[in-house]
């Protein structure tokens, strides 16, 4: 039995549909995979990628810049202030952001995650 998954940013819903698995990285908890029937869970997200394995066999991959993941009753909701799907990332812009990050570790991590996710599209 699949799960309902919603990947949401303030601007829009990036993905809404059924999935067999969701993988994300939580603060202090590392990478977590959610499968149908997972126990209720609430966690803060790191600047990282989120991978959704859809019931159709496709992978939806997004860069998230923090936020939260909530799991309850076969539903996974990923909320992020900033989230981009792999095919929407401007890799050249991400490279420039990485080059201009200087000592700003968060800016560097955001650029690196965007480039990692863009490479998976």
C-alpha angles and dihedrals in degrees: 000000000000128000128239109242128193122185107192138180126178090260100050152330105276096188135005121170148083122310140175096214143008122199123193140150119246129200109267093353103075124214115348128190119205120204130179110289094027115159116258110282139178121185143159116245128229124221094279147108127290119208122199117192102205124211087247090063096252124126119228109200125188139174112232125191099208127302134124141294120210124189123189135147097349093314126113120194120188113193120188134168088220124022132159131187116231095251092051097056118107100218094193091054089048090052091052090048090051091049091050097043094094110172094343101115094188092052090048092049092048091052093046093050091048090051092046092051094043089055090058096057 
